[in-house]
């Protein structure tokens, strides 16, 4: 028998597994590397976050990704080469983190690699009748990660979700439900990445009532225009540029005048929709093309907050009163967080550190949980009707030899 398959069977039968979760989001700031120890599976899952690091991407890496990121047309050679190159790079970064932590690759059972999303195409967004299905594409080939690290790797998690009838995003619902459900309060797990999303976890612990949804832009538009208007910055530090401006009501209304914001929950989206062209078109319609940089950023800040609040009210009525636990880069932006709190005054806000997981590590941790379920879980279905998430095992398995 292939010794790697024997090892895979052993890992699945162990009482606990040491899994490295990898996440590179749409903000392209770097690779999150989370070393997790996971005991059990399903609702009995217990997590210990042993180590965490965010390895910043050099400008060269960001430049290469942006040449294919969320673009309708790219060079096929560039896309092909980047897939292998990113896989090898991510594998190397894993080895460097392990070395800095004093841990041998042989002490790790598996790597859970999300990869780099470069295009997300749900059916409601691409609207091409000759392709009546959802689709999504992540780069950073899992075989390259496995061979570079010598560690069994699970990757490309979103494809199974799409194949089973989902939209491929957001996938946080699985890990959120298994790790963070509580019988003491209704919870919203709010992730403020490039695209904002939340998971609803009812105090009833009823898996049929759980759902996760994208709600609109988080940081993606703010970051894009900061890079354009303030080239010495890649994001708005502490939200200071947006705080210095005044939101423009006409532009905000034009930005919100898009079918996505009224679409039924759950829904998914990406920078393919929420990009600078979307903003400039709204500026032309509203006659606001000459706004000052700070006023534009103030308006985009309000757009992100309003999208989150509208989705919460769409799901739970005009005055949601859940406990909101935030994670993702946007939670470090006090201007954005203040705008969200203002719109949801009955909600109690904290970050996921209060639940035992550092907020910057949460997404990488959740993919380690998905890998753990693929290896040792029996499958958990959540939601109902259109919001039903199938009980599928996600992640393609790559052996290191």
NUDO-738537 format. One record per atom (N, C-alpha, C): x, y negated, z. Coordinates in pm, whole numbers, padded with zeros to 5 digits, always signed. Layout:
XYZ
...
This chain:
+00085+00120+00000
+00000+00000+00000
+00089-00125+00000
+00048-00226-00070
+00119-00352-00071
+00138-00401+00073
+00263-00423+00115
+00285-00463+00255
+00218-00595+00291
+00200-00684+00192
+00132-00809+00221
-00016-00787+00248
-00076-00687+00180
-00216-00653+00209
-00228-00588+00347
-00130-00507+00382
-00129-00449+00516
-00124-00559+00621
-00037-00657+00597
-00025-00771+00688
-00156-00850+00694
-00221-00867+00580
-00348-00938+00576
-00452-00868+00662
-00459-00737+00654
-00554-00659+00736
-00521-00673+00884
-00393-00673+00918
-00353-00689+01057
-00396-00825+01111
-00374-00929+01029
-00411-01064+01071
-00561-01072+01098
-00640-01012+01010
-00785-01017+01025
-00832-00949+01153
-00759-00849+01200
-00800-00772+01317
-00742-00824+01447
-00653-00922+01441
-00594-00976+01562
-00699-01053+01644
-00682-01058+01776
-00775-01138+01857
-00761-01288+01832
-00642-01331+01786
-00622-01471+01753
-00528-01482+01634
-00534-01596+01567
-00452-01619+01449
-00391-01759+01457
-00266-01768+01413
-00198-01897+01404
-00204-01941+01259
-00277-02049+01233
-00304-02094+01096
-00267-02241+01084
-00196-02274+00976
-00164-02413+00946
-00270-02467+00849
-00340-02571+00889
-00434-02639+00801
-00368-02756+00733
-00389-02768+00600
-00333-02879+00522
-00446-02960+00460
-00433-03092+00467
-00533-03178+00406
-00466-03300+00345
-00496-03325+00219
-00456-03448+00151
-00582-03510+00093
-00621-03624+00146
-00749-03682+00109
-00740-03782-00005
-00854-03847-00033
-00862-03940-00145
-00787-04070-00118
-00749-04095+00007
-00671-04216+00035
-00526-04201-00011
-00482-04077-00035
-00347-04048-00086
-00237-04101+00005
-00264-04107+00136
-00163-04161+00226
-00058-04058+00265
-00090-03929+00254
+00007-03828+00290
-00060-03693+00312
+00019-03598+00361
-00030-03463+00387
-00045-03443+00537
-00165-03411+00582
-00190-03376+00722
-00159-03228+00741
-00079-03198+00843
-00034-03061+00871
-00070-03029+01016
-00164-02936+01036
-00213-02901+01169
-00186-02754+01198
-00105-02727+01298
-00079-02590+01341
-00180-02554+01448
-00267-02458+01418
-00378-02423+01504
-00368-02278+01551
-00408-02254+01675
-00432-02117+01719
-00582-02100+01732
-00636-02000+01660
-00779-01977+01656
-00809-01839+01713
-00892-01837+01816
-00936-01712+01877
-01078-01683+01832
-01105-01555+01800
-01239-01515+01762
-01279-01572+01628
-01411-01577+01604
-01466-01629+01479
-01612-01665+01504
-01673-01725+01402
-01813-01764+01414
-01836-01856+01533
-01954-01851+01595
-01983-01938+01710
-01891-01915+01829
-01820-01801+01831
-01727-01773+01940
-01587-01827+01914
-01568-01903+01807
-01436-01958+01774
-01386-02050+01884
-01258-02031+01920
-01193-02121+02015
-01064-02172+01951
-01043-02301+01957
-00932-02366+01888
-00834-02428+01987
-00706-02410+01960
-00600-02485+02026
-00516-02551+01917
-00508-02684+01919
-00424-02756+01825
-00284-02764+01886
-00191-02684+01831
-00057-02674+01889
+00035-02787+01843
+00026-02823+01715
+00111-02928+01661
+00035-03000+01550
+00070-03127+01530
+00008-03201+01419
+00105-03308+01371
+00108-03328+01240
+00186-03436+01180
+00119-03481+01051
+00129-03608+01023
+00096-03660+00890
+00227-03697+00823
+00257-03630+00711
+00379-03658+00637
+00344-03760+00529
+00392-03884+00539
+00354-03987+00440
+00404-03950+00301
+00322-03980+00202
+00365-03962+00064
+00452-04080+00022
+00566-04054-00041
+00641-04163-00104
+00560-04223-00219
+00597-04342-00260
+00525-04408-00369
+00523-04323-00495
+00631-04249-00520
+00639-04166-00641
+00528-04061-00643
+00500-04001-00528
+00395-03898-00521
+00260-03962-00548
+00233-04076-00484
+00105-04144-00507
+00089-04182-00654
+00195-04229-00714
+00189-04270-00855
+00154-04152-00944
+00216-04038-00921
+00188-03920-01003
+00042-03876-00988
-00008-03875-00864
-00147-03833-00841
-00243-03932-00906
-00216-04061-00892
-00308-04161-00947
-00317-04156-01098
-00217-04098-01165
-00225-04086-01311
-00337-03992-01354
-00383-03903-01265
-00490-03810-01300
-00610-03822-01207
-00600-03903-01102
-00700-03907-00997
-00828-03978-01041
-00940-03905-01038
-01072-03962-01066
-01081-04030-01201
-01006-03980-01298
-01008-04036-01433
-01082-03942-01528
-01166-03998-01613
-01241-03917-01709
-01150-03855-01814
-01038-03923-01845
-00944-03871-01944
-00803-03874-01887
-00734-03761-01899
-00596-03750-01852
-00517-03668-01953
-00384-03673-01941
-00300-03586-02023
-00301-03446-01964
-00337-03348-02045
-00348-03211-01996
-00214-03160-01943
-00106-03197-02009
+00026-03155-01962
+00053-03210-01822
+00019-03337-01800
+00039-03398-01669
-00039-03323-01560
-00163-03291-01588
-00247-03219-01493
-00189-03082-01461
-00144-03012-01563
-00089-02878-01546
+00039-02882-01463
+00128-02973-01496
+00254-02983-01424
+00234-03026-01279
+00139-03116-01258
+00116-03167-01123
+00063-03058-01031
-00019-02967-01084
-00076-02859-01003
+00035-02775-00939
+00131-02734-01019
+00242-02653-00967
+00335-02736-00879
+00364-02860-00921
+00456-02945-00847
+00403-02977-00707
+00274-03009-00698
+00215-03040-00568
+00213-02916-00478
+00185-02799-00534
+00187-02677-00453
+00323-02653-00392
+00427-02669-00472
+00563-02652-00422
+00597-02759-00319
+00556-02884-00346
+00581-02994-00252
+00513-02967-00118
+00386-02928-00121
+00315-02901+00004
+00380-02786+00081
+00425-02684+00009
+00495-02574+00074
+00622-02623+00142
+00697-02709+00075
+00820-02763+00132
+00791-02848+00255
+00685-02927+00252
+00650-03010+00366
+00609-02925+00486
+00544-02812+00460
+00511-02719+00569
+00639-02669+00634
+00736-02627+00553
+00863-02577+00608
+00933-02685+00690
+00930-02808+00643
+00996-02916+00716
+00927-02941+00850
+00794-02935+00852
+00723-02951+00979
+00756-02838+01076
+00754-02715+01027
+00787-02602+01112
+00928-02615+01169
+01021-02657+01086
+01159-02675+01134
+01164-02780+01246
+01091-02890+01227
+01093-02996+01328
+01026-02951+01457
+00933-02856+01448
+00865-02803+01567
+00938-02684+01630
+01046-02639+01565
+01119-02524+01617
+01044-02394+01604
+00968-02379+01496
+00884-02261+01474
+00924-02196+01342
+00941-02065+01343
+00976-01991+01222
+00851-01964+01139
+00862-01965+01006
+00747-01927+00923
+00692-01789+00957
+00776-01699+01007
+00728-01564+01042
+00635-01567+01163
+00631-01678+01236
+00542-01690+01352
+00405-01744+01313
+00383-01771+01185
+00257-01826+01135
+00185-01719+01054
+00057-01701+01079
-00020-01597+01010
-00067-01639+00872
-00105-01766+00856
-00161-01810+00727
-00153-01961+00715
-00154-02006+00592
-00169-02148+00559
-00306-02167+00495
-00377-02269+00537
-00506-02305+00476
-00487-02437+00403
-00478-02432+00271
-00443-02549+00191
-00565-02603+00116
-00607-02723+00154
-00718-02785+00083
-00677-02826-00058
-00553-02870-00076
-00512-02924-00204
-00550-03070-00218
-00527-03124-00337
-00556-03264-00364
-00672-03275-00462
-00785-03327-00415
-00897-03349-00506
-00858-03453-00611
-00875-03418-00738
-00849-03515-00845
-00975-03548-00924
-01076-03460-00915
-01202-03495-00981
-01316-03418-00915
-01423-03491-00884
-01541-03429-00824
-01660-03463-00912
-01731-03360-00960
-01835-03380-01060
-01964-03305-01024
-02038-03350-00921
-02169-03292-00896
-02264-03321-01012
-02360-03234-01033
-02448-03246-01150
-02521-03380-01152
-02566-03428-01035
-02641-03554-01033
-02555-03671-01078
-02424-03654-01071
-02334-03763-01107
-02287-03753-01253
-02248-03633-01298
-02199-03624-01435
-02312-03627-01538
-02432-03576-01503
-02551-03586-01587
-02526-03541-01731
-02458-03427-01746
-02433-03370-01878
-02513-03241-01889
-02624-03243-01964
-02714-03127-01967
-02650-03000-02021
-02542-03013-02098
-02476-02892-02149
-02398-02821-02039
-02379-02889-01923
-02314-02828-01806
-02407-02842-01686
-02510-02756-01677
-02610-02771-01570
-02563-02713-01437
-02452-02763-01387
-02401-02713-01259
-02305-02817-01201
-02269-02796-01075
-02173-02881-01007
-02031-02831-01036
-01934-02919-01020
-01795-02879-01040
-01705-02972-00960
-01586-02921-00928
-01487-02999-00855
-01350-02942-00885
-01245-03023-00874
-01111-02977-00907
-01011-03028-00804
-00938-02934-00742
-00830-02965-00649
-00699-02908-00704
-00593-02986-00696
-00460-02942-00737
-00376-02906-00614
-00260-02844-00638
-00164-02792-00539
-00186-02641-00531
-00137-02571-00631
-00162-02429-00649
-00121-02348-00526
-00213-02260-00481
-00190-02182-00361
-00077-02082-00373
-00056-02024-00492
+00055-01931-00511
+00189-02001-00487
+00201-02125-00531
+00325-02198-00509
+00347-02228-00361
+00239-02259-00289
+00251-02280-00144
+00298-02151-00077
+00236-02037-00115
+00269-01909-00053
+00412-01867-00081
+00455-01880-00206
+00591-01838-00241
+00695-01930-00176
+00665-02061-00172
+00763-02154-00113
+00777-02132+00037
+00667-02103+00106
+00671-02089+00252
+00697-01946+00298
+00663-01848+00213
+00666-01709+00256
+00550-01672+00344
+00444-01754+00345
+00328-01733+00432
+00203-01711+00346
+00122-01610+00381
-00006-01589+00314
-00085-01720+00314
-00136-01757+00197
-00203-01887+00182
-00345-01870+00130
-00438-01941+00193
-00575-01951+00142
-00594-02093+00090
-00651-02105-00030
-00660-02236-00093
-00788-02245-00176
-00809-02362-00238
-00919-02382-00334
-01054-02346-00272
-01079-02396-00152
-01198-02357-00075
-01328-02401-00142
-01326-02511-00212
-01452-02569-00258
-01518-02490-00371
-01440-02412-00445
-01497-02340-00560
-01606-02241-00521
-01586-02167-00411
-01687-02069-00371
-01818-02138-00332
-01806-02253-00267
-01924-02329-00228
-02004-02369-00353
-01934-02416-00456
-02000-02451-00582
-02060-02327-00647
-01985-02218-00651
-02033-02095-00714
-02159-02041-00647
-02172-02067-00516
-02288-02019-00441
-02404-02117-00443
-02392-02225-00520
-02503-02319-00535
-02486-02450-00464
-02375-02470-00392
-02350-02596-00326
-02285-02697-00420
-02254-02814-00367
-02190-02919-00446
-02040-02927-00422
-01987-02840-00336
-01844-02838-00311
-01798-02937-00206
-01887-03023-00159
-01852-03122-00057
-01982-03176+00003
-01976-03224+00128
-01862-03203+00218
-01867-03064+00281
-01750-03010+00312
-01741-02878+00373
-01724-02884+00525
-01718-03004+00579
-01694-03019+00723
-01800-02948+00807
-01919-02927+00751
-02029-02871+00828
-01993-02739+00893
-01918-02654+00825
-01885-02523+00881
-01804-02537+01009
-01691-02607+00999
-01606-02623+01116
-01670-02706+01223
-01741-02812+01184
-01808-02896+01283
-01906-02813+01366
-01984-02730+01301
-02083-02649+01371
-02016-02551+01466
-01911-02486+01419
-01846-02383+01500
-01768-02441+01617
-01711-02561+01599
-01624-02617+01703
-01692-02718+01794
-01788-02794+01742
-01830-02914+01813
-01978-02917+01853
-02054-02813+01828
-02195-02813+01869
-02205-02816+02021
-02310-02882+02070
-02331-02891+02214
-02480-02889+02244
-02517-02819+02351
-02659-02815+02391
-02698-02938+02472
-02602-03026+02501
-02630-03140+02588
-02667-03268+02512
-02643-03273+02379
-02672-03395+02305
-02677-03367+02155
-02757-03447+02085
-02751-03448+01939
-02625-03522+01898
-02551-03466+01801
-02424-03525+01762
-02419-03553+01613
-02356-03665+01578
-02316-03693+01441
-02163-03695+01438
-02104-03609+01358
-01959-03610+01338
-01933-03693+01214
-01885-03815+01233
-01869-03912+01125
-01723-03914+01081
-01700-03880+00954
-01564-03882+00898
-01551-04002+00805
-01458-04091+00839
-01436-04213+00760
-01309-04198+00679
-01314-04113+00578
-01206-04100+00483
-01229-04194+00366
-01171-04161+00249
-01197-04241+00131
-01346-04249+00104
-01414-04134+00112
-01560-04126+00109
-01606-04093+00249
-01708-04161+00297
-01761-04134+00430
-01864-04021+00425
-01861-03937+00528
-01962-03832+00539
-01991-03806+00686
-02103-03743+00712
-02130-03702+00850
-02196-03565+00853
-02178-03498+00967
-02243-03372+00996
-02336-03393+01115
-02459-03344+01103
-02556-03351+01213
-02555-03219+01288
-02535-03227+01419
-02533-03109+01506
-02641-03127+01613
-02756-03059+01601
-02864-03078+01697
-02833-03011+01831
-02882-03071+01937
-02864-03012+02070
-02935-02878+02082
-03032-02852+01995
-03102-02723+01996
-03011-02608+01956
-02896-02640+01895
-02801-02541+01841
-02862-02458+01728
-02971-02509+01670
-03040-02440+01561
-02959-02458+01432
-02899-02349+01384
-02816-02357+01264
-02897-02403+01143
-03028-02376+01142
-03111-02416+01029
-03129-02567+01021
-03106-02637+01133
-03123-02783+01134
-02993-02858+01106
-02883-02787+01100
-02753-02849+01077
-02738-02887+00930
-02680-03003+00903
-02646-03035+00764
-02533-03136+00762
-02466-03145+00649
-02358-03241+00627
-02382-03310+00495
-02346-03439+00487
-02371-03515+00365
-02269-03626+00348
-02232-03653+00224
-02162-03777+00193
-02262-03891+00203
-02212-04009+00236
-02303-04123+00252
-02261-04244+00169
-02143-04241+00108
-02097-04353+00027
-01950-04381+00052
-01902-04497+00010
-01760-04526+00028
-01725-04544+00175
-01610-04492+00213
-01553-04520+00343
-01442-04622+00325
-01321-04571+00295
-01206-04660+00276
-01170-04681+00129
-01227-04602+00038
-01173-04598-00098
-01176-04733-00168
-01287-04806-00159
-01295-04936-00226
-01212-05041-00153
-01216-05039-00020
-01135-05133+00057
-00986-05116+00023
-00940-04992+00022
-00798-04967-00006
-00762-05009-00148
-00850-04977-00243
-00820-05009-00384
-00804-05159-00404
-00892-05238-00341
-00883-05383-00364
-00776-05448-00277
-00743-05390-00163
-00628-05441-00088
-00501-05424-00170
-00485-05307-00232
-00365-05285-00315
-00359-05383-00432
-00477-05419-00485
-00480-05511-00599
-00460-05656-00555
-00524-05695-00445
-00526-05835-00405
-00412-05872-00310
-00364-05774-00236
-00253-05795-00142
-00150-05685-00166
-00074-05692-00275
+00011-05580-00320
+00112-05532-00218
+00143-05615-00120
+00239-05570-00018
+00176-05474+00083
+00045-05453+00072
-00027-05363+00163
-00095-05252+00085
-00109-05135+00147
-00184-05025+00086
-00322-05008+00151
-00346-05079+00260
-00478-05078+00325
-00489-05207+00406
-00607-05233+00459
-00632-05355+00536
-00593-05330+00681
-00478-05379+00728
-00434-05349+00864
-00530-05406+00968
-00588-05316+01048
-00684-05353+01153
-00805-05429+01097
-00831-05416+00966
-00946-05484+00907
-00934-05635+00908
-00808-05688+00916
-00791-05832+00935
-00829-05913+00813
-00808-05859+00692
-00844-05935+00572
-00997-05946+00561
-01067-05835+00584
-01213-05838+00579
-01270-05927+00689
-01208-05924+00807
-01257-06005+00918
-01241-06154+00891
-01145-06190+00804
-01122-06331+00772
-01220-06385+00669
-01298-06296+00606
-01390-06339+00502
-01535-06337+00547
-01623-06373+00455
-01767-06374+00480
-01835-06286+00375
-01916-06193+00419
-01985-06104+00327
-02081-06183+00238
-02085-06145+00110
-02172-06212+00014
-02298-06128-00006
-02414-06184+00029
-02540-06108+00027
-02577-06064-00115
-02554-06149-00214
-02592-06114-00351
-02508-05997-00402
-02379-06000-00376
-02294-05889-00421
-02327-05761-00345
-02350-05773-00215
-02383-05653-00137
-02510-05588-00191
-02611-05668-00223
-02734-05612-00278
-02710-05546-00412
-02627-05606-00496
-02596-05547-00627
-02521-05415-00611
-02432-05408-00515
-02358-05284-00490
-02450-05174-00439
-02547-05212-00358
-02641-05114-00302
-02749-05073-00402
-02760-05146-00512
-02861-05116-00613
-02812-05005-00704
-02792-04888-00643
-02746-04770-00716
-02826-04651-00667
-02867-04560-00756
-02952-04447-00715
-02891-04360-00606
-02758-04360-00593
-02697-04274-00491
-02751-04304-00353
-02768-04431-00319
-02804-04468-00183
-02947-04427-00147
-03033-04410-00246
-03170-04366-00221
-03189-04217-00244
-03086-04149-00293
-03099-04007-00324
-03125-03925-00198
-03194-03815-00216
-03227-03725-00106
-03099-03668-00044
-03102-03651+00088
-02993-03585+00159
-03010-03434+00153
-02901-03358+00153
-02762-03402+00149
-02721-03435+00007
-02612-03509-00006
-02563-03549-00138
-02411-03561-00130
-02351-03568-00245
-02206-03576-00249
-02163-03674-00358
-02047-03735-00339
-01999-03834-00435
-01847-03844-00423
-01788-03939-00492
-01643-03954-00488
-01599-04082-00557
-01468-04102-00568
-01416-04221-00636
-01450-04226-00784
-01500-04115-00839
-01546-04119-00978
-01660-04219-00994
-01740-04239-00887
-01846-04339-00886
-01799-04466-00817
-01750-04453-00695
-01716-04570-00614
-01570-04610-00642
-01555-04691-00746
-01423-04732-00792
-01428-04881-00829
-01315-04942-00863
-01317-05086-00895
-01411-05124-01008
-01430-05036-01108
-01521-05070-01217
-01664-05087-01166
-01704-05004-01070
-01838-05015-01008
-01852-05151-00940
-01748-05196-00871
-01754-05324-00801
-01759-05439-00900
-01676-05433-01004
-01673-05543-01100
-01805-05555-01176
-01867-05442-01206
-01998-05446-01272
-02101-05514-01182
-02096-05483-01052
-02188-05546-00957
-02159-05696-00944
-02032-05735-00951
-01998-05876-00947
-02053-05950-01068
-02046-05889-01184
-02099-05953-01305
-02249-05971-01294
-02320-05867-01246
-02466-05875-01234
-02508-05981-01134
-02428-06001-01029
-02466-06092-00922
-02400-06229-00933
-02319-06249-01039
-02253-06378-01057
-02153-06410-00947
-02081-06308-00899
-01989-06328-00788
-01846-06290-00825
-01810-06304-00950
-01677-06262-00995
-01565-06351-00944
-01599-06467-00888
-01495-06559-00840
-01484-06560-00688
-01537-06460-00623
-01526-06453-00476
-01380-06453-00434
-01353-06512-00319
-01218-06508-00264
-01184-06364-00225
-01056-06330-00219
-01018-06194-00180
-01075-06152-00045
-01071-06240+00053
-01122-06200+00185
-01274-06184+00185
-01347-06268+00109
-01492-06252+00100
-01529-06122+00030
-01453-06085-00073
-01478-05958-00141
-01456-05841-00046
-01348-05844+00030
-01321-05734+00123
-01424-05732+00236
-01468-05847+00281
-01574-05851+00383
-01702-05786+00332
-01733-05809+00204
-01853-05750+00145
-01838-05599+00130
-01720-05554+00089
-01696-05410+00076
-01699-05342+00212
-01654-05410+00315
-01663-05357+00451
-01810-05336+00490
-01893-05436+00458
-02036-05425+00488
-02102-05314+00406
-02056-05294+00283
-02109-05187+00199
-02085-05051+00263
-01963-05027+00310
-01933-04899+00375
-02020-04878+00498
-02033-04980+00581
-02113-04969+00702
-02261-04948+00669
-02310-05020+00569
-02451-05009+00533
-02483-04871+00475
-02393-04814+00394
-02416-04680+00342
-02429-04577+00452
-02343-04587+00553
-02349-04495+00666
-02480-04513+00742
-02515-04637+00773
-02636-04662+00850
-02761-04621+00775
-02766-04647+00645
-02885-04608+00567
-02903-04456+00568
-02794-04383+00554
-02806-04237+00554
-02851-04186+00690
-02799-04245+00797
-02842-04204+00932
-02990-04231+00952
-03036-04346+00907
-03178-04380+00922
-03265-04297+00829
-03214-04264+00712
-03285-04178+00619
-03308-04040+00682
-03210-03994+00758
-03219-03861+00817
-03297-03860+00948
-03284-03966+01029
-03334-03959+01168
-03429-04071+01206
-03475-04149+01107
-03569-04255+01139
-03500-04388+01160
-03577-04494+01184
-03521-04631+01185
-03427-04660+01301
-03431-04579+01409
-03345-04607+01525
-03276-04479+01572
-03179-04431+01497
-03107-04310+01539
-03042-04331+01676
-03040-04223+01755
-02987-04235+01891
-02891-04121+01925
-02818-04074+01827
-02725-03963+01849
-02594-04013+01908
-02516-03917+01958
-02377-03945+01995
-02292-03931+01869
-02220-04036+01832
-02141-04039+01709
-01993-04024+01745
-01931-03921+01687
-01788-03896+01710
-01715-03917+01578
-01629-04018+01575
-01566-04061+01450
-01427-03999+01433
-01391-03981+01308
-01257-03936+01271
-01224-03996+01136
-01101-03972+01088
-01059-04026+00959
-00996-04163+00974
-00929-04206+00868
-00853-04331+00873
-00936-04453+00906
-01063-04455+00861
-01147-04571+00884
-01180-04598+01029
-01167-04495+01115
-01199-04517+01256
-01096-04609+01323
-00979-04628+01257
-00878-04718+01310
-00902-04863+01267
-01007-04887+01189
-01039-05020+01138
-01147-05082+01226
-01111-05171+01319
-01212-05225+01412
-01319-05307+01343
-01286-05369+01231
-01388-05448+01160
-01495-05357+01102
-01455-05246+01044
-01551-05149+00992
-01632-05086+01104
-01566-05044+01212
-01637-04980+01322
-01738-05075+01385
-01703-05203+01397
-01797-05301+01454
-01921-05315+01367
-01902-05314+01234
-02016-05326+01143
-02107-05204+01151
-02049-05087+01170
-02130-04965+01184
-02208-04969+01315
-02140-05005+01424
-02207-05011+01555
-02322-05111+01553
-02302-05222+01485
-02407-05325+01480
-02533-05270+01414
-02517-05182+01317
-02632-05129+01245
-02696-05009+01316
-02625-04947+01408
-02677-04830+01480
-02666-04856+01630
-02740-04953+01682
-02719-04998+01820
-02755-04894+01926
-02839-04797+01895
-02879-04698+01996
-02786-04577+01998
-02693-04571+01908
-02597-04459+01906
-02481-04488+02001
-02431-04382+02061
-02312-04392+02145
-02191-04349+02062
-02086-04433+02058
-01971-04407+01972
-01849-04365+02054
-01779-04264+02002
-01650-04222+02056
-01573-04161+01939
-01453-04111+01964
-01383-04039+01858
-01370-03893+01898
-01323-03810+01805
-01322-03666+01828
-01217-03622+01929
-01129-03715+01972
-01038-03680+02082
-01117-03641+02205
-01234-03700+02223
-01321-03666+02336
-01374-03523+02326
-01365-03463+02206
-01408-03325+02185
-01289-03230+02177
-01170-03283+02201
-01053-03196+02207
-00972-03188+02081
-01007-03266+01978
-00932-03264+01852
-00897-03407+01814
-00767-03433+01795
-00724-03566+01753
-00795-03604+01624
-00851-03725+01616
-00931-03762+01498
-00855-03756+01367
-00726-03788+01368
-00650-03783+01243
-00624-03640+01198
-00634-03544+01292
-00607-03404+01260
-00732-03327+01219
-00848-03387+01237
-00973-03310+01229
-00993-03240+01095
-00970-03307+00984
-00997-03243+00855
-00904-03126+00829
-00776-03142+00862
-00682-03031+00845
-00722-02914+00934
-00765-02944+01056
-00812-02840+01148
-00931-02765+01090
-01024-02837+01029
-01144-02774+00977
-01113-02675+00865
-01008-02701+00787
-00973-02604+00683
-00902-02483+00743
-00833-02501+00854
-00782-02385+00926
-00898-02298+00976
-01005-02362+01020
-01123-02288+01065
-01186-02212+00948
-01195-02275+00831
-01250-02206+00715
-01166-02084+00678
-01033-02097+00687
-00946-01983+00659
-00967-01873+00763
-00983-01912+00888
-01008-01814+00993
-01137-01737+00967
-01239-01808+00921
-01366-01742+00888
-01350-01647+00770
-01272-01688+00670
-01250-01602+00554
-01178-01474+00595
-01086-01486+00691
-01008-01370+00733
-01082-01281+00831
-01158-01341+00923
-01212-01262+01034
-01360-01283+01060
-01424-01375+00990
-01564-01405+01019
-01661-01320+00940
-01785-01324+00982
-01890-01247+00914
-01980-01337+00831
-01955-01467+00832
-02035-01561+00753
-02147-01622+00834
-02160-01753+00826
-02263-01826+00898
-02338-01913+00799
-02469-01894+00790
-02552-01980+00705
-02606-02095+00789
-02613-02214+00731
-02663-02331+00802
-02759-02408+00713
-02847-02483+00779
-02943-02564+00706
-03058-02482+00653
-03149-02550+00584
-03265-02485+00526
-03307-02561+00402
-03382-02494+00314
-03426-02558+00191
-03310-02608+00109
-03324-02732+00058
-03216-02790-00023
-03089-02809+00059
-03103-02821+00193
-02988-02844+00278
-02922-02714+00322
-02969-02600+00275
-02911-02473+00318
-02769-02458+00263
-02678-02420+00352
-02540-02393+00315
-02520-02243+00322
-02483-02179+00213
-02477-02033+00211
-02368-01977+00302
-02391-01854+00349
-02294-01785+00434
-02190-01720+00343
-02097-01799+00295
-01994-01748+00204
-01857-01761+00270
-01765-01675+00228
-01628-01683+00273
-01550-01762+00167
-01493-01874+00207
-01428-01963+00111
-01276-01952+00119
-01212-01969+00007
-01067-01969+00001
-01012-01854-00080
-00934-01887-00181
-00864-01784-00260
-00736-01743-00184
-00706-01615-00183
-00592-01563-00107
-00472-01546-00199
-00362-01609-00162
-00236-01597-00236
-00133-01528-00146
-00074-01421-00197
+00029-01348-00123
+00166-01405-00157
+00260-01404-00064
+00390-01466-00089
+00483-01385-00175
+00446-01262-00209
+00534-01180-00291
+00458-01073-00366
